[in-house]
Structure formats: C-alpha cells, structure tokens
C-alpha cells in the first residue's frame, strides 16, 4: 500500500495484533508521521494495555456498530489486520 496516494483524511483501521513483529500501534505512529489523521486502533485488548496513543484518533473494539457510526459519512476507508 502506498500511503502517499491516500487522502490524508481517509479512515485507517489497524488491528493491534497484526500477526507480525510490528504491532498496529507502531504502524499507526508511522502513518501519523506521514500526515494521516484518521487512524483508529481496532482491538479486543483493554485500553490500559495500549501505550503511546497520541497519534490515534481513537481506540475502538471490534464492534461493527461503532465502525458503522464512524464510516456513515465516509466514502472510503482502509482496514488492516
């Protein structure tokens, strides 16, 4: 994925556990440094177990109702995880 080609306000949803050595939180920080502003961490982990969250727009569970509320006014989104 070439994040430079994405609109910087396209919502990006990252799972915390991506099944790799690099956690979603680390990718979120990198995406924020590239200028993306709509970065959400979707996780079943407790909020207390996640550190360094200032680059996130929000931490959401894996509840589709919350996701639909965020996306109802968006034309596109990216989900990774």
Secondary structure, 3 states (H helix, E strand, C coil): CCHHHCCCCCEEEEECCCCCCCCHHHHHHHHHHCCCCCEEEECCCCHHHCCCCCCCCEEECCCHHHHHHHHCCCCCEEEEC
